[in-house]
Amino acid sequence: MDGNRRTTISKADTDEGIGEFWDNHDFTDFDDDAPDVVFEVSFAVPVEVELFSAIEREARKRGVAVETLVNLWLQQKLIEQA
């Protein structure tokens, strides 16, 4: 860390000082001005190479991304199973 800088909350000027501060404090005590953050969680699922290649071909034919096609098909299958 730059020796001339201090962090906004902890006022620490070393990495060790920052660590010590957060070892003894909770962020929720300081989050009044923290903006809400929206994020998306994604997962990776192993797919056989041949199957993935076939899905890629089908997605290209339809003019959509592989992810879009897989999500569409999975949603349709879940609806069928319900």
Summary of the structure (lengths in Angstrom):
residues: 82
radius of gyration: 23.8
end to end distance: 55.3
largest distance: 62.4
contacts: 129
relative contact order: 0.07
helix: 56%
strand: 0%
